[in-house]
Amino acid sequence: MGKNLFNKVWDLHKVGTLDSGLDQLFIGLHLIHEVTSPQAFAMIKERGLKILYPERTFATVDHIVPTEDQARPFKDTLAEKMMEALENNTKEHGILLYDLKSENQGIVHIIGPELGLTQPGMTIACGDSHTSTHGAFGSIAFGVGTSQIRDILATQTIAISRPKVRLIKIDGSLPPGVYAKDVILRVIKDLGVKGGIGYAYEFGGTGIAQLSMEERMTICNMSIEGGARVGYINPDETTFEYMKGRHFSPLEENYEKAENYWNSIKSDFDADYDDVYSLNAEDLQPMVTWGINPGQSVGIGENMPLLRNLDTDNRETVEQAYKHMGFKEGSPILGQEINVAFIGSCTNGRISDLRVAAEIAKGRKVNPKVRALVVPGSKRVAKQAEAEGLDKIFIEAGFQWRNAGCSMCLAMNSDKLKGREISASSSNRNFIGRQGSPTGRTLLMSPAMVAAAAVTGKVVDSRDLQEV
């Protein structure tokens, strides 16, 4: 029986097994941002420790940065303090920082791949849940807590238990107008938000092989929403082509050697898995969440569930969701009115996401009742979008075109829902209060679906507005 990529990479980076039974794992790449790192640096200082490998840590600013007025000092005094802390800590310890003055600034999980920092066969850690994004390249990427950030800074290792591995097999071709976001929402719906606890998810099959790198990143990004510790995809020619010529990618003369290594860590054809889940991509339709976690979703042509059809374990959460959302059980999601449309985040803030949304926005106008934002995931994404004229399409349609940042995905900045507003969002979480208002409501969907909702003022099937 062969080995899967996860166990190959884990074994290559395992330093040893601790008395606690946890493995000590070497972390090849450490990414930090302004929110979760200040406390870790303070712990390092209190203990009189040094950063062991500062060249393996890279910093950016994304979570709390405003996307409209970025003049310093920020109007939000807490945000300004976080910025100052990151600036001071990275300067003191010789860590490269992509701040607001840098052309490489952006959401941490977007700039890593853009710059070629993210590579196959690596172990990657960041103090952010959606670090699983980087697994799209065939790396093992973890979100970590503050104490683990401290450990990585001091030792370049973390203590962690090895999860099991589940193969998520997606075969067939996605129908026109159906996207990677719909794939992962369907997987989470089927397996549940706790279904991946104790597992790493390997996404494979003919359906995954057909996806672009940006689509693969969307799928791996939301693995964490299904409870998985890690989500990854085996590297292939699509991966290798994407990597070429990026700033931190192997030089041309070393590229063949790098590819040989990357190919060697792929899952073997007879690899062993602890569990297998299969899905036919051709059966998929655009998905929309209706509740308060990413597993509560329906296809655009389906109705919300009836309480009497649910088992006891799920009924309480569904009752809470209906109470918060104000929806009636059994009703369709199609036609639900919205107040806000948000296109962006580390899930769907890349150039391909903006292109798809712009196709729908072009020649149309945002519904007068809707406040619509487009927030590029990085300055590089913004620059490319502007070169293609996408910003003009959005602005002419009535969207606000913003600077790069996390924005309304988590609302640790000035971009927030107000009161009971309901948002069509391309982000990753629909928890109560996630978008800034304790009574606000979030519907997760693909960028195409968000754009369609923005111009119609309600949830519609984006395929009706596309030439598919």
GUBAKOL-756875 format. One record per residue (C-alpha): residue in three letters; residue number from 1; x, y, z. Coordinates in steps of 0.1 Angstrom, whole numbers, plus 5000, padded with zeros to 4 digits. Example, Ala and Ser with C-alpha at 12.3 -4.5 7.8 and 13.67 -1.06 7.14 Angstrom:
2
{ALA, 1, {5123, 4955, 5078}}
{SER, 2, {5137, 4989, 5071}}
END
This chain:
468
{MET, 1, {5000, 5000, 5000}}
{GLY, 2, {5014, 5034, 4990}}
{LYS, 3, {5014, 5067, 5009}}
{ASN, 4, {4994, 5098, 5004}}
{LEU, 5, {5010, 5132, 5000}}
{PHE, 6, {4999, 5143, 5035}}
{ASN, 7, {5019, 5115, 5053}}
{LYS, 8, {5049, 5119, 5030}}
{VAL, 9, {5052, 5156, 5037}}
{TRP, 10, {5045, 5151, 5074}}
{ASP, 11, {5072, 5124, 5077}}
{LEU, 12, {5097, 5146, 5059}}
{HIS, 13, {5091, 5175, 5084}}
{LYS, 14, {5087, 5155, 5116}}
{VAL, 15, {5115, 5162, 5141}}
{GLY, 16, {5104, 5137, 5166}}
{THR, 17, {5076, 5125, 5189}}
{LEU, 18, {5072, 5143, 5222}}
{ASP, 19, {5064, 5127, 5256}}
{SER, 20, {5029, 5140, 5252}}
{GLY, 21, {5024, 5119, 5221}}
{LEU, 22, {5023, 5149, 5198}}
{ASP, 23, {5047, 5152, 5169}}
{GLN, 24, {5072, 5180, 5167}}
{LEU, 25, {5068, 5193, 5132}}
{PHE, 26, {5092, 5217, 5114}}
{ILE, 27, {5075, 5246, 5097}}
{GLY, 28, {5091, 5256, 5064}}
{LEU, 29, {5071, 5288, 5059}}
{HIS, 30, {5055, 5310, 5085}}
{LEU, 31, {5031, 5338, 5076}}
{ILE, 32, {5020, 5365, 5100}}
{HIS, 33, {4996, 5395, 5100}}
{GLU, 34, {4988, 5424, 5123}}
{VAL, 35, {4960, 5407, 5144}}
{THR, 36, {4974, 5375, 5159}}
{SER, 37, {5011, 5382, 5161}}
{PRO, 38, {5015, 5410, 5186}}
{GLN, 39, {5009, 5388, 5216}}
{ALA, 40, {5033, 5361, 5203}}
{PHE, 41, {5061, 5387, 5199}}
{ALA, 42, {5054, 5399, 5234}}
{MET, 43, {5058, 5363, 5247}}
{ILE, 44, {5091, 5361, 5229}}
{LYS, 45, {5103, 5393, 5245}}
{GLU, 46, {5091, 5383, 5280}}
{ARG, 47, {5112, 5351, 5278}}
{GLY, 48, {5142, 5368, 5263}}
{LEU, 49, {5141, 5346, 5232}}
{LYS, 50, {5153, 5353, 5197}}
{ILE, 51, {5136, 5345, 5164}}
{LEU, 52, {5153, 5314, 5152}}
{TYR, 53, {5148, 5317, 5114}}
{PRO, 54, {5135, 5352, 5107}}
{GLU, 55, {5140, 5346, 5070}}
{ARG, 56, {5113, 5319, 5071}}
{THR, 57, {5086, 5344, 5084}}
{PHE, 58, {5068, 5369, 5062}}
{ALA, 59, {5043, 5395, 5073}}
{THR, 60, {5016, 5415, 5056}}
{VAL, 61, {4987, 5437, 5067}}
{ASP, 62, {4951, 5427, 5058}}
{HIS, 63, {4926, 5421, 5086}}
{ILE, 64, {4921, 5455, 5102}}
{VAL, 65, {4933, 5478, 5074}}
{PRO, 66, {4905, 5500, 5061}}
{THR, 67, {4898, 5495, 5024}}
{GLU, 68, {4886, 5531, 5018}}
{ASP, 69, {4906, 5557, 5037}}
{GLN, 70, {4940, 5543, 5045}}
{ALA, 71, {4956, 5575, 5058}}
{ARG, 72, {4978, 5570, 5089}}
{PRO, 73, {4971, 5571, 5117}}
{PHE, 74, {4940, 5550, 5112}}
{LYS, 75, {4907, 5564, 5126}}
{ASP, 76, {4904, 5532, 5146}}
{THR, 77, {4929, 5536, 5174}}
{LEU, 78, {4931, 5498, 5181}}
{ALA, 79, {4938, 5491, 5144}}
{GLU, 80, {4965, 5517, 5145}}
{LYS, 81, {4981, 5501, 5175}}
{MET, 82, {4981, 5467, 5158}}
{MET, 83, {4997, 5482, 5128}}
{GLU, 84, {5024, 5499, 5148}}
{ALA, 85, {5031, 5466, 5168}}
{LEU, 86, {5036, 5446, 5136}}
{GLU, 87, {5058, 5473, 5121}}
{ASN, 88, {5080, 5475, 5152}}
{ASN, 89, {5082, 5438, 5157}}
{THR, 90, {5092, 5430, 5121}}
{LYS, 91, {5117, 5458, 5121}}
{GLU, 92, {5133, 5446, 5154}}
{HIS, 93, {5136, 5410, 5143}}
{GLY, 94, {5145, 5415, 5106}}
{ILE, 95, {5112, 5400, 5092}}
{LEU, 96, {5101, 5411, 5058}}
{LEU, 97, {5069, 5431, 5060}}
{TYR, 98, {5045, 5439, 5031}}
{ASP, 99, {5028, 5470, 5045}}
{LEU, 100, {5005, 5495, 5028}}
{LYS, 101, {5034, 5511, 5010}}
{SER, 102, {5044, 5478, 4994}}
{GLU, 103, {5031, 5468, 4959}}
{ASN, 104, {5029, 5432, 4974}}
{GLN, 105, {5004, 5440, 5002}}
{GLY, 106, {4973, 5420, 5004}}
{ILE, 107, {4954, 5392, 5022}}
{VAL, 108, {4980, 5368, 5035}}
{HIS, 109, {4965, 5338, 5018}}
{ILE, 110, {4965, 5356, 4984}}
{ILE, 111, {5000, 5371, 4984}}
{GLY, 112, {5017, 5338, 4995}}
{PRO, 113, {5008, 5321, 4962}}
{GLU, 114, {5012, 5353, 4942}}
{LEU, 115, {5048, 5357, 4953}}
{GLY, 116, {5058, 5320, 4950}}
{LEU, 117, {5063, 5317, 4987}}
{THR, 118, {5037, 5289, 4987}}
{GLN, 119, {5052, 5258, 4971}}
{PRO, 120, {5044, 5220, 4969}}
{GLY, 121, {5058, 5198, 4997}}
{MET, 122, {5060, 5225, 5023}}
{THR, 123, {5047, 5228, 5058}}
{ILE, 124, {5031, 5262, 5062}}
{ALA, 125, {5016, 5279, 5093}}
{CYS, 126, {4998, 5312, 5099}}
{GLY, 127, {4977, 5326, 5128}}
{ASP, 128, {4946, 5325, 5106}}
{SER, 129, {4920, 5298, 5102}}
{HIS, 130, {4921, 5298, 5064}}
{THR, 131, {4958, 5289, 5060}}
{SER, 132, {4944, 5257, 5045}}
{THR, 133, {4942, 5277, 5013}}
{HIS, 134, {4979, 5270, 5006}}
{GLY, 135, {4972, 5233, 5004}}
{ALA, 136, {4960, 5238, 4969}}
{PHE, 137, {4997, 5236, 4959}}
{GLY, 138, {5003, 5203, 4976}}
{SER, 139, {5015, 5217, 5009}}
{ILE, 140, {5004, 5210, 5044}}
{ALA, 141, {4991, 5243, 5057}}
{PHE, 142, {4977, 5249, 5092}}
{GLY, 143, {4960, 5277, 5110}}
{VAL, 144, {4976, 5281, 5144}}
{GLY, 145, {4970, 5299, 5177}}
{THR, 146, {4990, 5326, 5194}}
{SER, 147, {5011, 5302, 5215}}
{GLN, 148, {5020, 5282, 5184}}
{ILE, 149, {5030, 5314, 5166}}
{ARG, 150, {5053, 5320, 5196}}
{ASP, 151, {5067, 5284, 5192}}
{ILE, 152, {5074, 5289, 5155}}
{LEU, 153, {5091, 5322, 5160}}
{ALA, 154, {5113, 5307, 5187}}
{THR, 155, {5119, 5271, 5174}}
{GLN, 156, {5104, 5269, 5138}}
{THR, 157, {5084, 5240, 5151}}
{ILE, 158, {5050, 5232, 5165}}
{ALA, 159, {5037, 5203, 5186}}
{ILE, 160, {5007, 5188, 5169}}
{SER, 161, {4988, 5155, 5165}}
{ARG, 162, {4988, 5138, 5131}}
{PRO, 163, {4952, 5137, 5117}}
{LYS, 164, {4937, 5109, 5096}}
{VAL, 165, {4933, 5115, 5058}}
{ARG, 166, {4900, 5115, 5039}}
{LEU, 167, {4900, 5115, 5001}}
{ILE, 168, {4873, 5139, 4987}}
{LYS, 169, {4869, 5125, 4952}}
{ILE, 170, {4852, 5149, 4927}}
{ASP, 171, {4848, 5134, 4893}}
{GLY, 172, {4833, 5149, 4861}}
{SER, 173, {4831, 5184, 4847}}
{LEU, 174, {4814, 5213, 4865}}
{PRO, 175, {4784, 5225, 4845}}
{PRO, 176, {4786, 5260, 4830}}
{GLY, 177, {4779, 5287, 4857}}
{VAL, 178, {4789, 5264, 4886}}
{TYR, 179, {4822, 5271, 4904}}
{ALA, 180, {4847, 5259, 4929}}
{LYS, 181, {4827, 5277, 4957}}
{ASP, 182, {4797, 5256, 4949}}
{VAL, 183, {4818, 5224, 4951}}
{ILE, 184, {4831, 5232, 4986}}
{LEU, 185, {4798, 5244, 4999}}
{ARG, 186, {4782, 5211, 4987}}
{VAL, 187, {4810, 5190, 5003}}
{ILE, 188, {4805, 5209, 5036}}
{LYS, 189, {4767, 5204, 5034}}
{ASP, 190, {4771, 5167, 5028}}
{LEU, 191, {4798, 5160, 5054}}
{GLY, 192, {4788, 5187, 5079}}
{VAL, 193, {4808, 5214, 5096}}
{LYS, 194, {4822, 5189, 5121}}
{GLY, 195, {4826, 5160, 5096}}
{GLY, 196, {4863, 5168, 5091}}
{ILE, 197, {4873, 5169, 5127}}
{GLY, 198, {4904, 5148, 5131}}
{TYR, 199, {4910, 5147, 5093}}
{ALA, 200, {4931, 5162, 5066}}
{TYR, 201, {4911, 5164, 5033}}
{GLU, 202, {4928, 5154, 5001}}
{PHE, 203, {4908, 5167, 4971}}
{GLY, 204, {4912, 5146, 4940}}
{GLY, 205, {4894, 5132, 4909}}
{THR, 206, {4889, 5143, 4874}}
{GLY, 207, {4868, 5173, 4885}}
{ILE, 208, {4896, 5187, 4906}}
{ALA, 209, {4923, 5181, 4879}}
{GLN, 210, {4903, 5204, 4856}}
{LEU, 211, {4903, 5233, 4880}}
{SER, 212, {4927, 5263, 4878}}
{MET, 213, {4950, 5271, 4907}}
{GLU, 214, {4927, 5299, 4918}}
{GLU, 215, {4897, 5276, 4919}}
{ARG, 216, {4917, 5250, 4938}}
{MET, 217, {4926, 5276, 4964}}
{THR, 218, {4889, 5284, 4969}}
{ILE, 219, {4882, 5248, 4977}}
{CYS, 220, {4912, 5243, 5001}}
{ASN, 221, {4904, 5276, 5017}}
{MET, 222, {4871, 5264, 5031}}
{SER, 223, {4883, 5230, 5042}}
{ILE, 224, {4885, 5244, 5077}}
{GLU, 225, {4847, 5252, 5075}}
{GLY, 226, {4841, 5215, 5072}}
{GLY, 227, {4861, 5209, 5104}}
{ALA, 228, {4892, 5196, 5086}}
{ARG, 229, {4926, 5205, 5099}}
{VAL, 230, {4941, 5207, 5064}}
{GLY, 231, {4929, 5206, 5028}}
{TYR, 232, {4952, 5199, 5000}}
{ILE, 233, {4955, 5189, 4963}}
{ASN, 234, {4983, 5170, 4947}}
{PRO, 235, {5005, 5192, 4925}}
{ASP, 236, {5004, 5187, 4887}}
{GLU, 237, {5012, 5205, 4855}}
{THR, 238, {4987, 5232, 4864}}
{THR, 239, {5005, 5238, 4897}}
{PHE, 240, {5040, 5239, 4880}}
{GLU, 241, {5029, 5263, 4853}}
{TYR, 242, {5014, 5287, 4879}}
{MET, 243, {5046, 5286, 4899}}
{LYS, 244, {5070, 5296, 4871}}
{GLY, 245, {5086, 5330, 4872}}
{ARG, 246, {5072, 5340, 4906}}
{HIS, 247, {5095, 5360, 4929}}
{PHE, 248, {5103, 5332, 4953}}
{SER, 249, {5098, 5303, 4929}}
{PRO, 250, {5129, 5282, 4920}}
{LEU, 251, {5151, 5298, 4894}}
{GLU, 252, {5147, 5285, 4858}}
{GLU, 253, {5180, 5265, 4861}}
{ASN, 254, {5167, 5248, 4892}}
{TYR, 255, {5131, 5243, 4881}}
{GLU, 256, {5135, 5208, 4868}}
{LYS, 257, {5150, 5197, 4901}}
{ALA, 258, {5122, 5213, 4920}}
{GLU, 259, {5095, 5196, 4898}}
{ASN, 260, {5111, 5163, 4904}}
{TYR, 261, {5108, 5168, 4941}}
{TRP, 262, {5072, 5181, 4938}}
{ASN, 263, {5063, 5150, 4917}}
{SER, 264, {5079, 5127, 4943}}
{ILE, 265, {5056, 5139, 4971}}
{LYS, 266, {5023, 5132, 4952}}
{SER, 267, {5000, 5106, 4966}}
{ASP, 268, {5009, 5072, 4953}}
{PHE, 269, {4984, 5055, 4929}}
{ASP, 270, {4977, 5029, 4956}}
{ALA, 271, {4978, 5054, 4985}}
{ASP, 272, {4959, 5045, 5017}}
{TYR, 273, {4931, 5067, 5031}}
{ASP, 274, {4912, 5065, 5063}}
{ASP, 275, {4879, 5074, 5045}}
{VAL, 276, {4867, 5083, 5010}}
{TYR, 277, {4838, 5106, 4999}}
{SER, 278, {4827, 5108, 4963}}
{LEU, 279, {4808, 5135, 4944}}
{ASN, 280, {4798, 5138, 4908}}
{ALA, 281, {4806, 5174, 4897}}
{GLU, 282, {4780, 5172, 4869}}
{ASP, 283, {4752, 5170, 4894}}
{LEU, 284, {4761, 5204, 4910}}
{GLN, 285, {4742, 5237, 4909}}
{PRO, 286, {4749, 5271, 4924}}
{MET, 287, {4749, 5268, 4962}}
{VAL, 288, {4737, 5294, 4987}}
{THR, 289, {4739, 5293, 5025}}
{TRP, 290, {4706, 5301, 5043}}
{GLY, 291, {4717, 5296, 5079}}
{ILE, 292, {4744, 5304, 5105}}
{ASN, 293, {4772, 5280, 5095}}
{PRO, 294, {4786, 5271, 5061}}
{GLY, 295, {4770, 5237, 5062}}
{GLN, 296, {4735, 5251, 5061}}
{SER, 297, {4732, 5256, 5024}}
{VAL, 298, {4709, 5246, 4995}}
{GLY, 299, {4712, 5245, 4957}}
{ILE, 300, {4696, 5275, 4940}}
{GLY, 301, {4667, 5254, 4929}}
{GLU, 302, {4661, 5238, 4963}}
{ASN, 303, {4641, 5248, 4994}}
{MET, 304, {4653, 5252, 5029}}
{PRO, 305, {4649, 5221, 5051}}
{LEU, 306, {4618, 5212, 5071}}
{LEU, 307, {4624, 5207, 5108}}
{ARG, 308, {4604, 5175, 5108}}
{ASN, 309, {4628, 5159, 5083}}
{LEU, 310, {4659, 5165, 5105}}
{ASP, 311, {4675, 5143, 5131}}
{THR, 312, {4676, 5155, 5167}}
{ASP, 313, {4713, 5165, 5166}}
{ASN, 314, {4707, 5190, 5138}}
{ARG, 315, {4673, 5203, 5147}}
{GLU, 316, {4684, 5227, 5175}}
{THR, 317, {4710, 5244, 5153}}
{VAL, 318, {4685, 5247, 5124}}
{GLU, 319, {4659, 5262, 5148}}
{GLN, 320, {4685, 5288, 5159}}
{ALA, 321, {4693, 5295, 5123}}
{TYR, 322, {4657, 5301, 5113}}
{LYS, 323, {4652, 5324, 5143}}
{HIS, 324, {4682, 5345, 5135}}
{MET, 325, {4677, 5346, 5098}}
{GLY, 326, {4640, 5352, 5099}}
{PHE, 327, {4634, 5326, 5072}}
{LYS, 328, {4604, 5302, 5071}}
{GLU, 329, {4613, 5265, 5070}}
{GLY, 330, {4607, 5249, 5036}}
{SER, 331, {4608, 5282, 5017}}
{PRO, 332, {4630, 5287, 4986}}
{ILE, 333, {4662, 5307, 4988}}
{LEU, 334, {4655, 5319, 4953}}
{GLY, 335, {4641, 5354, 4954}}
{GLN, 336, {4653, 5363, 4989}}
{GLU, 337, {4660, 5401, 4989}}
{ILE, 338, {4694, 5414, 5000}}
{ASN, 339, {4708, 5447, 5012}}
{VAL, 340, {4745, 5443, 5008}}
{ALA, 341, {4767, 5426, 4982}}
{PHE, 342, {4803, 5418, 4990}}
{ILE, 343, {4828, 5404, 4965}}
{GLY, 344, {4863, 5397, 4980}}
{SER, 345, {4881, 5378, 5008}}
{CYS, 346, {4908, 5351, 5007}}
{THR, 347, {4882, 5327, 4994}}
{ASN, 348, {4871, 5347, 4963}}
{GLY, 349, {4891, 5379, 4960}}
{ARG, 350, {4914, 5368, 4931}}
{ILE, 351, {4915, 5380, 4895}}
{SER, 352, {4894, 5352, 4881}}
{ASP, 353, {4867, 5359, 4907}}
{LEU, 354, {4866, 5395, 4897}}
{ARG, 355, {4864, 5387, 4860}}
{VAL, 356, {4834, 5364, 4865}}
{ALA, 357, {4816, 5390, 4886}}
{ALA, 358, {4824, 5418, 4861}}
{GLU, 359, {4809, 5397, 4833}}
{ILE, 360, {4776, 5399, 4851}}
{ALA, 361, {4780, 5435, 4862}}
{LYS, 362, {4789, 5448, 4827}}
{GLY, 363, {4761, 5469, 4812}}
{ARG, 364, {4739, 5465, 4843}}
{LYS, 365, {4733, 5486, 4874}}
{VAL, 366, {4734, 5477, 4911}}
{ASN, 367, {4698, 5476, 4925}}
{PRO, 368, {4691, 5510, 4943}}
{LYS, 369, {4684, 5491, 4975}}
{VAL, 370, {4718, 5474, 4975}}
{ARG, 371, {4751, 5486, 4989}}
{ALA, 372, {4778, 5468, 4968}}
{LEU, 373, {4815, 5465, 4974}}
{VAL, 374, {4843, 5449, 4954}}
{VAL, 375, {4875, 5444, 4974}}
{PRO, 376, {4905, 5430, 4956}}
{GLY, 377, {4925, 5404, 4976}}
{SER, 378, {4958, 5421, 4970}}
{LYS, 379, {4974, 5451, 4953}}
{ARG, 380, {4985, 5429, 4925}}
{VAL, 381, {4950, 5417, 4919}}
{ALA, 382, {4938, 5453, 4919}}
{LYS, 383, {4965, 5464, 4895}}
{GLN, 384, {4957, 5436, 4871}}
{ALA, 385, {4919, 5442, 4874}}
{GLU, 386, {4925, 5479, 4866}}
{ALA, 387, {4947, 5470, 4836}}
{GLU, 388, {4918, 5450, 4823}}
{GLY, 389, {4892, 5477, 4830}}
{LEU, 390, {4873, 5456, 4855}}
{ASP, 391, {4873, 5485, 4880}}
{LYS, 392, {4855, 5507, 4855}}
{ILE, 393, {4829, 5481, 4849}}
{PHE, 394, {4822, 5478, 4886}}
{ILE, 395, {4821, 5515, 4892}}
{GLU, 396, {4799, 5522, 4862}}
{ALA, 397, {4775, 5495, 4875}}
{GLY, 398, {4774, 5512, 4910}}
{PHE, 399, {4798, 5490, 4930}}
{GLN, 400, {4823, 5506, 4953}}
{TRP, 401, {4859, 5497, 4942}}
{ARG, 402, {4881, 5494, 4973}}
{ASN, 403, {4917, 5489, 4983}}
{ALA, 404, {4930, 5455, 4991}}
{GLY, 405, {4922, 5439, 5025}}
{CYS, 406, {4899, 5414, 5043}}
{SER, 407, {4871, 5440, 5044}}
{MET, 408, {4836, 5428, 5052}}
{CYS, 409, {4846, 5391, 5054}}
{LEU, 410, {4852, 5395, 5092}}
{ALA, 411, {4845, 5432, 5097}}
{MET, 412, {4876, 5440, 5119}}
{ASN, 413, {4876, 5472, 5100}}
{SER, 414, {4851, 5499, 5089}}
{ASP, 415, {4833, 5476, 5064}}
{LYS, 416, {4804, 5462, 5084}}
{LEU, 417, {4768, 5452, 5081}}
{LYS, 418, {4743, 5475, 5098}}
{GLY, 419, {4715, 5462, 5119}}
{ARG, 420, {4694, 5434, 5103}}
{GLU, 421, {4710, 5439, 5069}}
{ILE, 422, {4713, 5408, 5048}}
{SER, 423, {4744, 5403, 5027}}
{ALA, 424, {4752, 5382, 4996}}
{SER, 425, {4788, 5375, 5003}}
{SER, 426, {4816, 5357, 4984}}
{SER, 427, {4835, 5352, 5018}}
{ASN, 428, {4838, 5320, 5039}}
{ARG, 429, {4818, 5324, 5071}}
{ASN, 430, {4782, 5332, 5079}}
{PHE, 431, {4784, 5330, 5117}}
{ILE, 432, {4762, 5353, 5137}}
{GLY, 433, {4780, 5387, 5139}}
{ARG, 434, {4807, 5377, 5115}}
{GLN, 435, {4802, 5406, 5092}}
{GLY, 436, {4801, 5432, 5119}}
{SER, 437, {4765, 5433, 5132}}
{PRO, 438, {4751, 5410, 5159}}
{THR, 439, {4718, 5409, 5141}}
{GLY, 440, {4732, 5410, 5105}}
{ARG, 441, {4727, 5380, 5082}}
{THR, 442, {4750, 5365, 5056}}
{LEU, 443, {4743, 5344, 5026}}
{LEU, 444, {4775, 5327, 5012}}
{MET, 445, {4777, 5321, 4975}}
{SER, 446, {4801, 5324, 4945}}
{PRO, 447, {4812, 5358, 4931}}
{ALA, 448, {4789, 5352, 4901}}
{MET, 449, {4760, 5347, 4924}}
{VAL, 450, {4769, 5378, 4944}}
{ALA, 451, {4771, 5400, 4913}}
{ALA, 452, {4737, 5387, 4901}}
{ALA, 453, {4722, 5394, 4935}}
{ALA, 454, {4737, 5429, 4935}}
{VAL, 455, {4721, 5439, 4902}}
{THR, 456, {4687, 5423, 4909}}
{GLY, 457, {4684, 5430, 4946}}
{LYS, 458, {4677, 5394, 4954}}
{VAL, 459, {4691, 5359, 4952}}
{VAL, 460, {4688, 5347, 4916}}
{ASP, 461, {4704, 5320, 4895}}
{SER, 462, {4734, 5337, 4881}}
{ARG, 463, {4732, 5314, 4850}}
{ASP, 464, {4701, 5333, 4839}}
{LEU, 465, {4723, 5364, 4836}}
{GLN, 466, {4752, 5347, 4819}}
{GLU, 467, {4757, 5332, 4784}}
{VAL, 468, {4762, 5296, 4796}}
END
